[in-house]
Amino acid sequence: MRTSVLSLYDNVMRSSVLSLNDKVMRTSVLSLYANVMRSSVLSLNDKVMRTSVLSLYANVMRSSVLSLDSKTLPNIFHYILDFFIDRRCACCGAPLEHGRYCICESCENEGIFDNQRLKVKDNAIERRLWGLTSCLAAGALMNYTEDNGAKTLIHNLKYNNDRKVAIQIGEAIAKRIASNDRFGHIDYIVPVPLHAARLKMRGYNQSELIADRIAKILGAQVSTDNLYRCRNNSSQTKEHRLERMENVRGLFDIHDPLLYSGKGVLLIDDVFTTGSTIIECCKALDKTPDIHLYIYTIAAGE
Ligand SMILES: [Zn+2]
């Protein structure tokens, strides 16, 4: 029964895809098809069945691809890749919908990014910065705990070269900044500069990737040439708070303090733990007269 239903489905899908002139429609039908096929394959225990379903899928995709022009082709390959790469939500482990790269739609809608305690006035980040910087407002997307996906998400962003995660995170941050009236107009977005050796090893600065996306949405400019690291400090992960603070003292400086004068500047970092790195960045940025300084991180301990 299952085979004949799938075969029927295959025939319907093939004719649907081939008969569509509208590119957008064709893409969504293929996406639907990919989703149904993925769940069919994942639910099959029988190896032979799984092989035939995959072969069916391959046939439809082949005919679809042959009938498409070069502009639509990259999209289709994307769907095929999505099908074979089993991407899962960092929070609940469910397969991710097309176009999503870290958190599934239902987890986002259920408020995984909306920890109110990290967004209101005098939240944990702002309390840590009290009296130390001119920062006007600070917030974070997620609470940093073991089991809410924040750790997996940041790990993928930092070590698995999963740049698409940065797109989804950047979009989520931009949306929340735009709708939070504690944040004013943003002219410049400044990612916390990475350790030179680490940048070389990793090939990219995860905060810069996020900054790029936020800048696109908010119409701001990413500024990476002004704030800089004066030296390379050692890794902080195993140090105590006091050692960390000592280790980062005077770590950052700014080339041109006047560039940000009278402007809204958003500082972006991944995790806010002791806050010592952010505080040092702020000290450098506060050399600018009349700076309107804001901070946002992916996660923060409460
Ligand atoms: Zn989820």
Residues whose N, C-alpha, C, O or C-beta is under 5 A from the ligand:
A	BS01	ZN	C89 C91 C92 G93 C104 C107
